[in-house]
Amino acid sequence: MPHKYANMRERINANAIRVSCGCLIWISKTTPGGYPQMCVRVKGKVKTKLAHRISLADHLGIKPYRLNYVHHICNNPACVDPLHLVSITQRKNLLERRNNHGAF
């Protein structure tokens, strides 16, 4: 059966809208904390994964498990714009959370 989307970027863009602040906001399934979720096939099984991690990994051309923690520099957990996301260490992530998700 053919895929509905040509690639992952097209799939992410189809499930998000660009808003005036510049963020690409996920309009599909989210966690209770507002983080975007999507179903992907991993080793033949369908798994629910965080869409912002998939978005950044796709943009960087790497597998999502290679990322440490993904930080939203826009401070919007629903944003899936890879230009608003950076991979950071656990320590940096904890510091950012403590500082009320302050931008870099």
C-alpha positions in Angstrom: 0.0 0.0 0.0 1.4 3.4 -0.9 2.3 5.9 1.8 0.0 8.9 2.4 2.9 11.3 2.6 6.1 11.4 0.5 8.3 11.9 3.5 8.3 12.7 7.2 8.5 16.5 6.8 5.4 16.4 4.6 3.6 14.3 7.3 4.6 16.7 10.1 3.6 19.8 8.1 0.2 18.2 7.3 -0.5 17.9 11.0 0.6 21.4 12.1 -0.2 25.0 11.4 2.0 28.1 11.3 1.0 30.8 13.7 1.8 34.5 13.9 4.7 34.0 16.4 6.4 31.8 13.9 5.8 28.5 15.6 4.6 25.4 13.7 1.9 24.2 16.1 1.0 20.5 16.2 -2.8 20.1 15.8 -3.1 16.4 16.2 -2.6 14.1 19.3 -0.7 15.5 22.3 0.3 14.4 25.8 -1.5 15.9 28.8 1.5 18.4 29.1 0.8 19.6 25.5 3.7 17.8 23.8 2.9 16.6 20.3 2.6 12.8 19.7 2.6 10.8 16.5 2.5 7.1 15.6 5.5 5.7 13.8 6.6 2.3 12.7 9.6 1.0 14.7 11.0 -2.4 13.7 7.6 -3.4 12.2 5.5 -2.2 15.3 3.5 1.0 15.6 4.8 3.1 18.5 3.7 6.5 19.8 6.6 9.0 19.8 7.0 12.7 20.5 6.6 14.5 17.2 9.0 17.4 18.1 11.8 14.8 18.5 10.9 13.2 15.2 10.8 16.6 13.6 14.3 17.6 14.8 15.8 14.2 14.0 14.4 14.4 10.5 15.7 17.9 10.0 19.2 16.8 11.2 19.1 13.6 9.2 19.6 11.3 12.2 17.6 8.7 14.1 15.5 10.1 17.0 17.1 7.9 19.6 20.5 9.7 18.8 19.1 12.9 20.3 19.6 13.7 24.0 16.9 16.0 25.2 15.0 18.3 22.9 14.5 21.9 24.0 12.0 24.3 22.6 13.8 27.7 22.2 10.4 29.2 21.6 9.1 27.8 24.9 6.1 26.3 23.2 5.8 22.6 23.8 3.4 22.1 20.9 5.9 23.6 18.4 7.4 21.1 15.8 9.4 23.6 13.8 12.9 22.2 13.7 14.4 25.7 13.7 12.8 26.2 17.1 14.3 23.0 18.6 17.7 22.1 19.8 19.2 18.9 21.2 20.7 19.5 24.7 22.1 17.5 27.6 20.1 16.3 30.5 21.9 18.8 32.8 21.1 21.8 30.5 17.5 20.6 30.2 17.1 20.6 34.0 18.6 24.0 34.3 16.3 25.3 31.6 13.3 23.8 33.4 14.4 25.4 36.7 14.7 28.8 35.0 11.1 28.6 33.8 12.0 27.4 30.4 14.0 30.5 29.6 15.4 30.8 26.0 19.0 30.3 25.3 
